[in-house]
Amino acid sequence: MQAEQEAQFQEFVRARWSRLVRTAYLLTGDVHHAEDLTQTALAKAYRSWRRVSRSDSPEAYVRRMLVSCNSDRFRKRRVRESLTAAPPETAGRDEAVSRVDERGVLLGALAGLPPKQRAVIVMRYWEDLSEAEVAEMLGCSPGTVKSQASKGLAKLRTYPGLAQVMDRPEQSRTSSAGTSSAGQGGTR
């Protein structure tokens, strides 16, 4: 890789690492898998950086790689991972612990979704992509995105405790999701 493209790739990784890991975490439910998944996707992006950097949105291109690598992870191992639905018990109750509990409820609810529904929910409502963008990313039709989102949201609505988290005041929800956007981390 030429020095200029090398520098361009390094800048891309520095600028987007945390966001890509966060997306991968929402897809996998495990911080270690998320980091591995992000590294795998970035390694693939590095090998084809000329093509990736010429795309309309290199970040969207790499996000699509994240989703594909996550799907490959399940295909290769032929073992379905079981994510825990509840975080471990905590000692004290303060605001920070409450936010962790809220995140745990949300992550537990996401863990209960099949991988494709989880990918649609994360990309559609957390990453705030359009149905067309999600469809292109997942290689399916917009109708499939709509039906998977509908089924996923219906399942999330039945998850114990998630409704109470979403009924809390806006300030509590936005700080627990780690963003300032009201629609992210919840259901629309």
Secondary structure, DSSP 8 states (H G I E B T S, - for coil): --HHHHHHHHHHHHHHHHHHHHHHHHHHS-HHHHHHHHHHHHHHHHHTHHHHHHSS-HHHHHHHHHHHHHHHHHHHH-------SS----S--SHHHHHHHHHHHHHHHHHTS-HHHHHHHIIIIIS---HHHHHHHHTS-HHHHHHHHHHHHHHHHTSTTHHHHHHS-HHHHHHHHTSS-TTTTS--
